[in-house]
């Protein structure tokens, strides 16, 4: 897949220090997640259900952060 043609976006809550993740929606209705500092690096591919579960976990503090 040619990742350069995807519309990558960052959260509006991302800081100015470049410590961000970017998300792109694929034509297969999946989501790709990458490190904004390494756009040619590895990409995590998620289904919409996996993405929703991940976001719910973030909001619930499951990954060590605060909700």
Predicted model as a PDB file, atoms N, CA, C, CB and O in Angstrom, pLDDT in the B-factor column:
MODEL        1                                                                  
ATOM      1  N   UNK A   1       0.842  -1.175   0.000  1.00 60.00           N  
ATOM      2  CA  UNK A   1       0.000   0.000   0.000  1.00 60.00           C  
ATOM      3  C   UNK A   1       0.889   1.240   0.000  1.00 60.00           C  
ATOM      4  CB  UNK A   1      -0.959  -0.003   1.217  1.00 60.00           C  
ATOM      5  O   UNK A   1       1.876   1.309   0.732  1.00 60.00           O  
ATOM      6  N   UNK A   2       0.534   2.200  -0.813  1.00 68.00           N  
ATOM      7  CA  UNK A   2       1.261   3.466  -0.889  1.00 68.00           C  
ATOM      8  C   UNK A   2       0.734   4.388   0.204  1.00 68.00           C  
ATOM      9  CB  UNK A   2       1.112   4.126  -2.303  1.00 68.00           C  
ATOM     10  O   UNK A   2      -0.333   4.984   0.057  1.00 68.00           O  
ATOM     11  N   UNK A   3       1.473   4.505   1.286  1.00 71.00           N  
ATOM     12  CA  UNK A   3       1.026   5.309   2.428  1.00 71.00           C  
ATOM     13  C   UNK A   3       1.081   6.798   2.156  1.00 71.00           C  
ATOM     14  CB  UNK A   3       1.860   4.994   3.638  1.00 71.00           C  
ATOM     15  O   UNK A   3       0.420   7.570   2.850  1.00 71.00           O  
ATOM     16  N   UNK A   4       1.852   7.221   1.166  1.00 70.00           N  
ATOM     17  CA  UNK A   4       1.978   8.654   0.905  1.00 70.00           C  
ATOM     18  C   UNK A   4       0.686   9.261   0.361  1.00 70.00           C  
ATOM     19  CB  UNK A   4       3.111   8.903  -0.073  1.00 70.00           C  
ATOM     20  O   UNK A   4       0.486  10.472   0.457  1.00 70.00           O  
ATOM     21  N   UNK A   5      -0.189   8.436  -0.205  1.00 79.00           N  
ATOM     22  CA  UNK A   5      -1.434   8.962  -0.767  1.00 79.00           C  
ATOM     23  C   UNK A   5      -2.554   9.045   0.269  1.00 79.00           C  
ATOM     24  CB  UNK A   5      -1.881   8.099  -1.929  1.00 79.00           C  
ATOM     25  O   UNK A   5      -3.644   9.531  -0.033  1.00 79.00           O  
ATOM     26  N   UNK A   6      -2.292   8.577   1.478  1.00 88.00           N  
ATOM     27  CA  UNK A   6      -3.319   8.616   2.519  1.00 88.00           C  
ATOM     28  C   UNK A   6      -3.367   9.985   3.184  1.00 88.00           C  
ATOM     29  CB  UNK A   6      -3.062   7.530   3.571  1.00 88.00           C  
ATOM     30  O   UNK A   6      -2.371  10.707   3.217  1.00 88.00           O  
ATOM     31  N   UNK A   7      -4.522  10.328   3.705  1.00 90.00           N  
ATOM     32  CA  UNK A   7      -4.697  11.590   4.427  1.00 90.00           C  
ATOM     33  C   UNK A   7      -4.423  11.330   5.908  1.00 90.00           C  
ATOM     34  CB  UNK A   7      -6.142  12.180   4.212  1.00 90.00           C  
ATOM     35  O   UNK A   7      -5.307  10.892   6.644  1.00 90.00           O  
ATOM     36  N   UNK A   8      -3.198  11.603   6.332  1.00 91.00           N  
ATOM     37  CA  UNK A   8      -2.801  11.410   7.721  1.00 91.00           C  
ATOM     38  C   UNK A   8      -3.215  12.628   8.535  1.00 91.00           C  
ATOM     39  CB  UNK A   8      -1.275  11.166   7.836  1.00 91.00           C  
ATOM     40  O   UNK A   8      -3.111  13.760   8.062  1.00 91.00           O  
ATOM     41  N   UNK A   9      -3.686  12.399   9.759  1.00 91.00           N  
ATOM     42  CA  UNK A   9      -4.060  13.529  10.603  1.00 91.00           C  
ATOM     43  C   UNK A   9      -3.657  13.276  12.049  1.00 91.00           C  
ATOM     44  CB  UNK A   9      -5.566  13.794  10.511  1.00 91.00           C  
ATOM     45  O   UNK A   9      -3.579  12.137  12.507  1.00 91.00           O  
ATOM     46  N   UNK A  10      -3.407  14.367  12.745  1.00 86.00           N  
ATOM     47  CA  UNK A  10      -3.056  14.339  14.155  1.00 86.00           C  
ATOM     48  C   UNK A  10      -4.231  14.889  14.959  1.00 86.00           C  
ATOM     49  CB  UNK A  10      -1.757  15.156  14.428  1.00 86.00           C  
ATOM     50  O   UNK A  10      -5.066  15.631  14.442  1.00 86.00           O  
ATOM     51  N   UNK A  11      -4.274  14.516  16.206  1.00 76.00           N  
ATOM     52  CA  UNK A  11      -5.282  15.063  17.094  1.00 76.00           C  
ATOM     53  C   UNK A  11      -5.051  16.562  17.276  1.00 76.00           C  
ATOM     54  CB  UNK A  11      -5.261  14.338  18.455  1.00 76.00           C  
ATOM     55  O   UNK A  11      -3.910  17.024  17.269  1.00 76.00           O  
ATOM     56  N   UNK A  12      -6.112  17.301  17.434  1.00 75.00           N  
ATOM     57  CA  UNK A  12      -5.964  18.724  17.710  1.00 75.00           C  
ATOM     58  C   UNK A  12      -5.398  18.947  19.106  1.00 75.00           C  
ATOM     59  CB  UNK A  12      -7.308  19.441  17.563  1.00 75.00           C  
ATOM     60  O   UNK A  12      -5.021  20.067  19.451  1.00 75.00           O  
ATOM     61  N   UNK A  13      -5.335  17.890  19.910  1.00 70.00           N  
ATOM     62  CA  UNK A  13      -4.772  17.966  21.256  1.00 70.00           C  
ATOM     63  C   UNK A  13      -3.271  17.658  21.266  1.00 70.00           C  
ATOM     64  CB  UNK A  13      -5.505  17.000  22.183  1.00 70.00           C  
ATOM     65  O   UNK A  13      -2.644  17.665  22.326  1.00 70.00           O  
ATOM     66  N   UNK A  14      -2.705  17.395  20.111  1.00 71.00           N  
ATOM     67  CA  UNK A  14      -1.281  17.088  20.033  1.00 71.00           C  
ATOM     68  C   UNK A  14      -0.462  18.303  20.444  1.00 71.00           C  
ATOM     69  CB  UNK A  14      -0.897  16.635  18.612  1.00 71.00           C  
ATOM     70  O   UNK A  14      -0.816  19.443  20.145  1.00 71.00           O  
ATOM     71  N   UNK A  15       0.616  18.039  21.122  1.00 67.00           N  
ATOM     72  CA  UNK A  15       1.479  19.125  21.574  1.00 67.00           C  
ATOM     73  C   UNK A  15       2.367  19.638  20.460  1.00 67.00           C  
ATOM     74  CB  UNK A  15       2.329  18.669  22.737  1.00 67.00           C  
ATOM     75  O   UNK A  15       2.405  19.071  19.367  1.00 67.00           O  
ATOM     76  N   UNK A  16       3.069  20.695  20.739  1.00 68.00           N  
ATOM     77  CA  UNK A  16       3.951  21.319  19.753  1.00 68.00           C  
ATOM     78  C   UNK A  16       5.327  20.672  19.708  1.00 68.00           C  
ATOM     79  CB  UNK A  16       4.097  22.789  20.050  1.00 68.00           C  
ATOM     80  O   UNK A  16       6.180  21.094  18.928  1.00 68.00           O  
ATOM     81  N   UNK A  17       5.556  19.653  20.533  1.00 69.00           N  
ATOM     82  CA  UNK A  17       6.871  19.033  20.626  1.00 69.00           C  
ATOM     83  C   UNK A  17       7.074  17.891  19.639  1.00 69.00           C  
ATOM     84  CB  UNK A  17       7.091  18.532  22.015  1.00 69.00           C  
ATOM     85  O   UNK A  17       8.163  17.320  19.589  1.00 69.00           O  
ATOM     86  N   UNK A  18       6.076  17.546  18.866  1.00 67.00           N  
ATOM     87  CA  UNK A  18       6.221  16.501  17.860  1.00 67.00           C  
ATOM     88  C   UNK A  18       6.071  15.089  18.382  1.00 67.00           C  
ATOM     89  CB  UNK A  18       7.529  16.628  17.217  1.00 67.00           C  
ATOM     90  O   UNK A  18       6.358  14.136  17.658  1.00 67.00           O  
ATOM     91  N   UNK A  19       5.631  14.928  19.618  1.00 71.00           N  
ATOM     92  CA  UNK A  19       5.416  13.600  20.184  1.00 71.00           C  
ATOM     93  C   UNK A  19       3.970  13.190  19.898  1.00 71.00           C  
ATOM     94  CB  UNK A  19       5.719  13.579  21.727  1.00 71.00           C  
ATOM     95  O   UNK A  19       3.126  13.189  20.794  1.00 71.00           O  
ATOM     96  N   UNK A  20       3.705  12.848  18.665  1.00 84.00           N  
ATOM     97  CA  UNK A  20       2.334  12.614  18.245  1.00 84.00           C  
ATOM     98  C   UNK A  20       2.215  11.307  17.476  1.00 84.00           C  
ATOM     99  CB  UNK A  20       1.835  13.773  17.393  1.00 84.00           C  
ATOM    100  O   UNK A  20       3.195  10.760  16.971  1.00 84.00           O  
ATOM    101  N   UNK A  21       1.009  10.837  17.407  1.00 85.00           N  
ATOM    102  CA  UNK A  21       0.685   9.771  16.483  1.00 85.00           C  
ATOM    103  C   UNK A  21      -0.218  10.364  15.420  1.00 85.00           C  
ATOM    104  CB  UNK A  21       0.010   8.559  17.205  1.00 85.00           C  
ATOM    105  O   UNK A  21      -0.925  11.344  15.655  1.00 85.00           O  
ATOM    106  N   UNK A  22      -0.182   9.757  14.257  1.00 91.00           N  
ATOM    107  CA  UNK A  22      -1.057  10.170  13.161  1.00 91.00           C  
ATOM    108  C   UNK A  22      -1.916   8.980  12.773  1.00 91.00           C  
ATOM    109  CB  UNK A  22      -0.235  10.697  11.934  1.00 91.00           C  
ATOM    110  O   UNK A  22      -1.499   7.828  12.892  1.00 91.00           O  
ATOM    111  N   UNK A  23      -3.114   9.273  12.310  1.00 91.00           N  
ATOM    112  CA  UNK A  23      -4.073   8.243  11.932  1.00 91.00           C  
ATOM    113  C   UNK A  23      -4.535   8.500  10.503  1.00 91.00           C  
ATOM    114  CB  UNK A  23      -5.281   8.216  12.910  1.00 91.00           C  
ATOM    115  O   UNK A  23      -4.747   9.644  10.099  1.00 91.00           O  
ATOM    116  N   UNK A  24      -4.687   7.415   9.744  1.00 94.00           N  
ATOM    117  CA  UNK A  24      -5.233   7.505   8.385  1.00 94.00           C  
ATOM    118  C   UNK A  24      -6.286   6.411   8.219  1.00 94.00           C  
ATOM    119  CB  UNK A  24      -4.099   7.366   7.301  1.00 94.00           C  
ATOM    120  O   UNK A  24      -6.129   5.304   8.734  1.00 94.00           O  
ATOM    121  N   UNK A  25      -7.338   6.725   7.508  1.00 91.00           N  
ATOM    122  CA  UNK A  25      -8.376   5.751   7.186  1.00 91.00           C  
ATOM    123  C   UNK A  25      -8.049   5.171   5.816  1.00 91.00           C  
ATOM    124  CB  UNK A  25      -9.810   6.402   7.208  1.00 91.00           C  
ATOM    125  O   UNK A  25      -7.770   5.911   4.873  1.00 91.00           O  
ATOM    126  N   UNK A  26      -8.084   3.850   5.710  1.00 86.00           N  
ATOM    127  CA  UNK A  26      -7.772   3.198   4.438  1.00 86.00           C  
ATOM    128  C   UNK A  26      -9.043   2.932   3.645  1.00 86.00           C  
ATOM    129  CB  UNK A  26      -7.011   1.885   4.676  1.00 86.00           C  
ATOM    130  O   UNK A  26     -10.152   3.005   4.174  1.00 86.00           O  
ATOM    131  N   UNK A  27      -8.864   2.628   2.388  1.00 76.00           N  
ATOM    132  CA  UNK A  27     -10.007   2.320   1.531  1.00 76.00           C  
ATOM    133  C   UNK A  27     -10.678   1.014   1.944  1.00 76.00           C  
ATOM    134  CB  UNK A  27      -9.566   2.240   0.072  1.00 76.00           C  
ATOM    135  O   UNK A  27     -11.824   0.761   1.572  1.00 76.00           O  
ATOM    136  N   UNK A  28      -9.976   0.191   2.706  1.00 74.00           N  
ATOM    137  CA  UNK A  28     -10.538  -1.074   3.197  1.00 74.00           C  
ATOM    138  C   UNK A  28     -11.316  -0.868   4.498  1.00 74.00           C  
ATOM    139  CB  UNK A  28      -9.418  -2.107   3.413  1.00 74.00           C  
ATOM    140  O   UNK A  28     -11.696  -1.837   5.155  1.00 74.00           O  
ATOM    141  N   UNK A  29     -11.552   0.394   4.870  1.00 75.00           N  
ATOM    142  CA  UNK A  29     -12.278   0.781   6.075  1.00 75.00           C  
ATOM    143  C   UNK A  29     -11.536   0.390   7.343  1.00 75.00           C  
ATOM    144  CB  UNK A  29     -13.651   0.154   6.077  1.00 75.00           C  
ATOM    145  O   UNK A  29     -12.152   0.126   8.375  1.00 75.00           O  
ATOM    146  N   UNK A  30     -10.241   0.356   7.263  1.00 88.00           N  
ATOM    147  CA  UNK A  30      -9.413   0.143   8.438  1.00 88.00           C  
ATOM    148  C   UNK A  30      -8.719   1.433   8.801  1.00 88.00           C  
ATOM    149  CB  UNK A  30      -8.390  -0.975   8.201  1.00 88.00           C  
ATOM    150  O   UNK A  30      -8.876   2.445   8.119  1.00 88.00           O  
ATOM    151  N   UNK A  31      -7.959   1.399   9.863  1.00 92.00           N  
ATOM    152  CA  UNK A  31      -7.215   2.570  10.304  1.00 92.00           C  
ATOM    153  C   UNK A  31      -5.744   2.204  10.436  1.00 92.00           C  
ATOM    154  CB  UNK A  31      -7.772   3.111  11.645  1.00 92.00           C  
ATOM    155  O   UNK A  31      -5.393   1.099  10.849  1.00 92.00           O  
ATOM    156  N   UNK A  32      -4.910   3.142  10.081  1.00 93.00           N  
ATOM    157  CA  UNK A  32      -3.477   2.982  10.244  1.00 93.00           C  
ATOM    158  C   UNK A  32      -3.000   4.034  11.239  1.00 93.00           C  
ATOM    159  CB  UNK A  32      -2.729   3.108   8.878  1.00 93.00           C  
ATOM    160  O   UNK A  32      -3.479   5.168  11.232  1.00 93.00           O  
ATOM    161  N   UNK A  33      -2.060   3.654  12.089  1.00 92.00           N  
ATOM    162  CA  UNK A  33      -1.510   4.545  13.100  1.00 92.00           C  
ATOM    163  C   UNK A  33       0.002   4.533  12.950  1.00 92.00           C  
ATOM    164  CB  UNK A  33      -1.944   4.120  14.544  1.00 92.00           C  
ATOM    165  O   UNK A  33       0.606   3.470  12.811  1.00 92.00           O  
ATOM    166  N   UNK A  34       0.619   5.721  12.978  1.00 91.00           N  
ATOM    167  CA  UNK A  34       2.072   5.809  12.868  1.00 91.00           C  
ATOM    168  C   UNK A  34       2.599   6.903  13.782  1.00 91.00           C  
ATOM    169  CB  UNK A  34       2.495   6.076  11.411  1.00 91.00           C  
ATOM    170  O   UNK A  34       1.852   7.756  14.260  1.00 91.00           O  
ATOM    171  N   UNK A  35       3.899   6.854  14.011  1.00 89.00           N  
ATOM    172  CA  UNK A  35       4.597   7.876  14.788  1.00 89.00           C  
ATOM    173  C   UNK A  35       4.859   9.051  13.857  1.00 89.00           C  
ATOM    174  CB  UNK A  35       5.937   7.324  15.412  1.00 89.00           C  
ATOM    175  O   UNK A  35       5.439   8.871  12.785  1.00 89.00           O  
ATOM    176  N   UNK A  36       4.445  10.240  14.246  1.00 86.00           N  
ATOM    177  CA  UNK A  36       4.605  11.403  13.366  1.00 86.00           C  
ATOM    178  C   UNK A  36       6.071  11.753  13.122  1.00 86.00           C  
ATOM    179  CB  UNK A  36       3.888  12.604  13.958  1.00 86.00           C  
ATOM    180  O   UNK A  36       6.399  12.382  12.117  1.00 86.00           O  
ATOM    181  N   UNK A  37       6.953  11.349  14.036  1.00 86.00           N  
ATOM    182  CA  UNK A  37       8.378  11.644  13.856  1.00 86.00           C  
ATOM    183  C   UNK A  37       9.051  10.680  12.879  1.00 86.00           C  
ATOM    184  CB  UNK A  37       9.091  11.592  15.199  1.00 86.00           C  
ATOM    185  O   UNK A  37      10.165  10.939  12.424  1.00 86.00           O  
ATOM    186  N   UNK A  38       8.382   9.568  12.554  1.00 89.00           N  
ATOM    187  CA  UNK A  38       8.950   8.547  11.667  1.00 89.00           C  
ATOM    188  C   UNK A  38       7.895   8.108  10.648  1.00 89.00           C  
ATOM    189  CB  UNK A  38       9.463   7.323  12.487  1.00 89.00           C  
ATOM    190  O   UNK A  38       7.422   6.973  10.704  1.00 89.00           O  
ATOM    191  N   UNK A  39       7.523   8.992   9.718  1.00 86.00           N  
ATOM    192  CA  UNK A  39       6.432   8.680   8.786  1.00 86.00           C  
ATOM    193  C   UNK A  39       6.698   7.488   7.872  1.00 86.00           C  
ATOM    194  CB  UNK A  39       6.150   9.872   7.944  1.00 86.00           C  
ATOM    195  O   UNK A  39       5.757   6.908   7.330  1.00 86.00           O  
ATOM    196  N   UNK A  40       7.950   7.117   7.695  1.00 89.00           N  
ATOM    197  CA  UNK A  40       8.259   5.954   6.863  1.00 89.00           C  
ATOM    198  C   UNK A  40       8.491   4.698   7.694  1.00 89.00           C  
ATOM    199  CB  UNK A  40       9.482   6.234   6.009  1.00 89.00           C  
ATOM    200  O   UNK A  40       8.832   3.645   7.155  1.00 89.00           O  
ATOM    201  N   UNK A  41       8.307   4.811   8.994  1.00 91.00           N  
ATOM    202  CA  UNK A  41       8.532   3.687   9.901  1.00 91.00           C  
ATOM    203  C   UNK A  41       7.337   2.751   9.959  1.00 91.00           C  
ATOM    204  CB  UNK A  41       8.850   4.194  11.290  1.00 91.00           C  
ATOM    205  O   UNK A  41       6.455   2.794   9.102  1.00 91.00           O  
ATOM    206  N   UNK A  42       7.319   1.911  10.975  1.00 94.00           N  
ATOM    207  CA  UNK A  42       6.247   0.921  11.100  1.00 94.00           C  
ATOM    208  C   UNK A  42       4.880   1.562  11.281  1.00 94.00           C  
ATOM    209  CB  UNK A  42       6.528  -0.002  12.262  1.00 94.00           C  
ATOM    210  O   UNK A  42       4.758   2.678  11.785  1.00 94.00           O  
ATOM    211  N   UNK A  43       3.864   0.834  10.859  1.00 93.00           N  
ATOM    212  CA  UNK A  43       2.482   1.288  10.944  1.00 93.00           C  
ATOM    213  C   UNK A  43       1.661   0.198  11.620  1.00 93.00           C  
ATOM    214  CB  UNK A  43       1.909   1.631   9.532  1.00 93.00           C  
ATOM    215  O   UNK A  43       1.819  -0.986  11.323  1.00 93.00           O  
ATOM    216  N   UNK A  44       0.801   0.602  12.514  1.00 92.00           N  
ATOM    217  CA  UNK A  44      -0.119  -0.313  13.175  1.00 92.00           C  
ATOM    218  C   UNK A  44      -1.446  -0.269  12.425  1.00 92.00           C  
ATOM    219  CB  UNK A  44      -0.307   0.057  14.686  1.00 92.00           C  
ATOM    220  O   UNK A  44      -2.024   0.806  12.261  1.00 92.00           O  
ATOM    221  N   UNK A  45      -1.931  -1.406  11.974  1.00 92.00           N  
ATOM    222  CA  UNK A  45      -3.198  -1.486  11.248  1.00 92.00           C  
ATOM    223  C   UNK A  45      -4.281  -2.004  12.193  1.00 92.00           C  
ATOM    224  CB  UNK A  45      -3.070  -2.406   9.993  1.00 92.00           C  
ATOM    225  O   UNK A  45      -4.107  -3.037  12.840  1.00 92.00           O  
ATOM    226  N   UNK A  46      -5.388  -1.289  12.266  1.00 93.00           N  
ATOM    227  CA  UNK A  46      -6.485  -1.646  13.158  1.00 93.00           C  
ATOM    228  C   UNK A  46      -7.807  -1.677  12.403  1.00 93.00           C  
ATOM    229  CB  UNK A  46      -6.568  -0.661  14.328  1.00 93.00           C  
ATOM    230  O   UNK A  46      -8.020  -0.911  11.464  1.00 93.00           O  
ATOM    231  N   UNK A  47      -8.685  -2.569  12.827  1.00 93.00           N  
ATOM    232  CA  UNK A  47     -10.053  -2.538  12.319  1.00 93.00           C  
ATOM    233  C   UNK A  47     -10.792  -1.423  13.071  1.00 93.00           C  
ATOM    234  CB  UNK A  47     -10.775  -3.940  12.500  1.00 93.00           C  
ATOM    235  O   UNK A  47     -10.310  -0.965  14.107  1.00 93.00           O  
ATOM    236  N   UNK A  48     -11.928  -0.989  12.578  1.00 88.00           N  
ATOM    237  CA  UNK A  48     -12.690   0.024  13.326  1.00 88.00           C  
ATOM    238  C   UNK A  48     -13.032  -0.431  14.749  1.00 88.00           C  
ATOM    239  CB  UNK A  48     -13.976   0.362  12.578  1.00 88.00           C  
ATOM    240  O   UNK A  48     -12.994   0.380  15.674  1.00 88.00           O  
ATOM    241  N   UNK A  49     -13.362  -1.701  14.938  1.00 92.00           N  
ATOM    242  CA  UNK A  49     -13.685  -2.208  16.275  1.00 92.00           C  
ATOM    243  C   UNK A  49     -12.461  -2.161  17.186  1.00 92.00           C  
ATOM    244  CB  UNK A  49     -14.225  -3.647  16.189  1.00 92.00           C  
ATOM    245  O   UNK A  49     -12.582  -1.815  18.361  1.00 92.00           O  
ATOM    246  N   UNK A  50     -11.300  -2.500  16.667  1.00 93.00           N  
ATOM    247  CA  UNK A  50     -10.070  -2.426  17.462  1.00 93.00           C  
ATOM    248  C   UNK A  50      -9.757  -0.984  17.840  1.00 93.00           C  
ATOM    249  CB  UNK A  50      -8.888  -3.039  16.689  1.00 93.00           C  
ATOM    250  O   UNK A  50      -9.333  -0.714  18.964  1.00 93.00           O  
ATOM    251  N   UNK A  51      -9.963  -0.062  16.916  1.00 88.00           N  
ATOM    252  CA  UNK A  51      -9.710   1.355  17.192  1.00 88.00           C  
ATOM    253  C   UNK A  51     -10.637   1.847  18.308  1.00 88.00           C  
ATOM    254  CB  UNK A  51      -9.908   2.208  15.908  1.00 88.00           C  
ATOM    255  O   UNK A  51     -10.190   2.531  19.229  1.00 88.00           O  
ATOM    256  N   UNK A  52     -11.923   1.500  18.229  1.00 91.00           N  
ATOM    257  CA  UNK A  52     -12.873   1.918  19.264  1.00 91.00           C  
ATOM    258  C   UNK A  52     -12.466   1.361  20.628  1.00 91.00           C  
ATOM    259  CB  UNK A  52     -14.301   1.455  18.905  1.00 91.00           C  
ATOM    260  O   UNK A  52     -12.543   2.068  21.633  1.00 91.00           O  
ATOM    261  N   UNK A  53     -12.029   0.092  20.668  1.00 93.00           N  
ATOM    262  CA  UNK A  53     -11.590  -0.515  21.924  1.00 93.00           C  
ATOM    263  C   UNK A  53     -10.341   0.189  22.456  1.00 93.00           C  
ATOM    264  CB  UNK A  53     -11.312  -2.019  21.729  1.00 93.00           C  
ATOM    265  O   UNK A  53     -10.219   0.405  23.662  1.00 93.00           O  
ATOM    266  N   UNK A  54      -9.422   0.545  21.571  1.00 87.00           N  
ATOM    267  CA  UNK A  54      -8.208   1.259  21.976  1.00 87.00           C  
ATOM    268  C   UNK A  54      -8.556   2.614  22.574  1.00 87.00           C  
ATOM    269  CB  UNK A  54      -7.260   1.438  20.780  1.00 87.00           C  
ATOM    270  O   UNK A  54      -8.050   2.963  23.641  1.00 87.00           O  
ATOM    271  N   UNK A  55      -9.402   3.374  21.914  1.00 87.00           N  
ATOM    272  CA  UNK A  55      -9.799   4.693  22.403  1.00 87.00           C  
ATOM    273  C   UNK A  55     -10.538   4.566  23.733  1.00 87.00           C  
ATOM    274  CB  UNK A  55     -10.684   5.413  21.366  1.00 87.00           C  
ATOM    275  O   UNK A  55     -10.318   5.371  24.638  1.00 87.00           O  
ATOM    276  N   UNK A  56     -11.404   3.574  23.861  1.00 93.00           N  
ATOM    277  CA  UNK A  56     -12.112   3.359  25.127  1.00 93.00           C  
ATOM    278  C   UNK A  56     -11.114   3.049  26.237  1.00 93.00           C  
ATOM    279  CB  UNK A  56     -13.144   2.211  24.993  1.00 93.00           C  
ATOM    280  O   UNK A  56     -11.278   3.516  27.364  1.00 93.00           O  
ATOM    281  N   UNK A  57     -10.089   2.273  25.933  1.00 91.00           N  
ATOM    282  CA  UNK A  57      -9.058   1.973  26.912  1.00 91.00           C  
ATOM    283  C   UNK A  57      -8.282   3.207  27.323  1.00 91.00           C  
ATOM    284  CB  UNK A  57      -8.115   0.939  26.368  1.00 91.00           C  
ATOM    285  O   UNK A  57      -7.976   3.387  28.502  1.00 91.00           O  
ATOM    286  N   UNK A  58      -7.960   4.058  26.362  1.00 85.00           N  
ATOM    287  CA  UNK A  58      -7.266   5.312  26.681  1.00 85.00           C  
ATOM    288  C   UNK A  58      -8.110   6.177  27.608  1.00 85.00           C  
ATOM    289  CB  UNK A  58      -6.931   6.088  25.395  1.00 85.00           C  
ATOM    290  O   UNK A  58      -7.623   6.701  28.609  1.00 85.00           O  
ATOM    291  N   UNK A  59      -9.361   6.314  27.260  1.00 88.00           N  
ATOM    292  CA  UNK A  59     -10.254   7.152  28.070  1.00 88.00           C  
ATOM    293  C   UNK A  59     -10.460   6.566  29.458  1.00 88.00           C  
ATOM    294  CB  UNK A  59     -11.604   7.320  27.375  1.00 88.00           C  
ATOM    295  O   UNK A  59     -10.686   7.302  30.418  1.00 88.00           O  
ATOM    296  N   UNK A  60     -10.385   5.260  29.565  1.00 89.00           N  
ATOM    297  CA  UNK A  60     -10.580   4.601  30.854  1.00 89.00           C  
ATOM    298  C   UNK A  60      -9.314   4.464  31.682  1.00 89.00           C  
ATOM    299  CB  UNK A  60     -11.159   3.256  30.636  1.00 89.00           C  
ATOM    300  O   UNK A  60      -9.366   3.960  32.804  1.00 89.00           O  
ATOM    301  N   UNK A  61      -8.185   4.900  31.157  1.00 87.00           N  
ATOM    302  CA  UNK A  61      -6.930   4.833  31.903  1.00 87.00           C  
ATOM    303  C   UNK A  61      -6.250   3.487  31.851  1.00 87.00           C  
ATOM    304  CB  UNK A  61      -7.172   5.190  33.313  1.00 87.00           C  
ATOM    305  O   UNK A  61      -5.372   3.214  32.670  1.00 87.00           O  
ATOM    306  N   UNK A  62      -6.629   2.632  30.911  1.00 85.00           N  
ATOM    307  CA  UNK A  62      -6.084   1.267  30.843  1.00 85.00           C  
ATOM    308  C   UNK A  62      -4.599   1.220  30.473  1.00 85.00           C  
ATOM    309  CB  UNK A  62      -6.871   0.459  29.839  1.00 85.00           C  
ATOM    310  O   UNK A  62      -3.952   0.196  30.693  1.00 85.00           O  
ATOM    311  N   UNK A  63      -4.050   2.289  29.923  1.00 80.00           N  
ATOM    312  CA  UNK A  63      -2.676   2.251  29.439  1.00 80.00           C  
ATOM    313  C   UNK A  63      -1.748   3.116  30.288  1.00 80.00           C  
ATOM    314  CB  UNK A  63      -2.622   2.702  27.992  1.00 80.00           C  
ATOM    315  O   UNK A  63      -0.709   3.569  29.808  1.00 80.00           O  
ATOM    316  N   UNK A  64      -2.115   3.345  31.532  1.00 76.00           N  
ATOM    317  CA  UNK A  64      -1.242   4.068  32.439  1.00 76.00           C  
ATOM    318  C   UNK A  64      -1.439   5.569  32.465  1.00 76.00           C  
ATOM    319  CB  UNK A  64       0.143   3.785  32.092  1.00 76.00           C  
ATOM    320  O   UNK A  64      -0.840   6.255  33.294  1.00 76.00           O  
ATOM    321  N   UNK A  65      -2.265   6.093  31.576  1.00 61.00           N  
ATOM    322  CA  UNK A  65      -2.536   7.529  31.573  1.00 61.00           C  
ATOM    323  C   UNK A  65      -3.715   7.853  32.445  1.00 61.00           C  
ATOM    324  CB  UNK A  65      -2.782   8.030  30.165  1.00 61.00           C  
ATOM    325  O   UNK A  65      -4.314   6.965  33.052  1.00 61.00           O  
ATOM    326  N   UNK A  66      -4.046   9.101  32.509  1.00 59.00           N  
ATOM    327  CA  UNK A  66      -5.221   9.514  33.244  1.00 59.00           C  
ATOM    328  C   UNK A  66      -6.371   9.720  32.282  1.00 59.00           C  
ATOM    329  CB  UNK A  66      -4.947  10.788  34.047  1.00 59.00           C  
ATOM    330  O   UNK A  66      -6.171  10.233  31.181  1.00 59.00           O  
ATOM    331  N   UNK A  67      -7.559   9.335  32.673  1.00 54.00           N  
ATOM    332  CA  UNK A  67      -8.726   9.478  31.789  1.00 54.00           C  
ATOM    333  C   UNK A  67      -9.091  10.926  31.526  1.00 54.00           C  
ATOM    334  CB  UNK A  67      -9.916   8.767  32.383  1.00 54.00           C  
ATOM    335  O   UNK A  67     -10.048  11.200  30.802  1.00 54.00           O  
TER     336      UNK A  67                                                      
ENDMDL                                                                          
END                                                                             
